[in-house]
Amino acid sequence: MKVSIITVVFNAEHTIGDALRSVASQTHSDIEHIVVDGASSDGTLRVIQANSGRVAKLVSEPDEGIYDAMNKGLKLATGEVVGLLNADDILQDESIISQVVAAHADLELDACYADLVYVKQNDLAQVTRFWRSRDYRKGLCFNGWMPAHPTLYLKRRVYDRVGNFNTDLRYQADLEFCVRAFELHSITSRYIPKLWVRMRLGGVTNNSIESMVKGNWESYLALRKLGLKKDPISYFLIKFGSKLPSFLRRN
């Protein structure tokens, strides 16, 4: 089973090497690693070229943001299963994609996902937050909950049915996509209770209080268009309440 992994990057010379090496170390043999660079102006391309052993496709050109870059990667992906690994993140160990393939051996399954930890920018071993997922049930995405997106691996057919990421959104297109997939199209999924990804703090949606506020308001407006019936206060209370345990959990 071929697995396409899409990594989008812009000016991440200090972290992209870790992401590339974590994919290169995977024991599963049939991996198509696609790197979409937004015309970085630092040493990112130099690092990619130095770690290009398992990079199947590289695009480097200006884009309209992270979700536009992800959509470019999706157009290039030819794997039966597709996942996204951010330039700041790493796969937990060399067996992760083998675990993905084992789950997707079930031909009826559309998606699988697992757990994720947030770590400090300069210390991948220092956990600051543990995002433990759960088995999906109807309504969770409309409460602002979603699987940890860097752990989410979908069969290619899901994108054919659901569509790509909404580039009108700057912060929360991944949540909006999950609502379309899990709620509107009722895809089948399986939660794997394993740690799959280490995510550095400082991404687009969590790099400042301002971006978090804008992102959460954006998510509310986007979900209203898709059928969310809750008022803003109820939505945010449920959304933040569901995330609170992840800040308290360390192991």
PyMOL commands that set and color helices and strands:
alter all, ss='L'
color gray80, all
select helices_A, chain A and resi 16-24+44-50+66-76+96-104+141-143+149-151+156-162+173-184+209-226+232-248
alter helices_A, ss='H'
color red, helices_A
select strands_A, chain A and resi 3-9+31-37+55-60+81-84+89-91+111-120+123-131+153-155+189-200
alter strands_A, ss='S'
color yellow, strands_A
deselect
rebuild
show_as cartoon
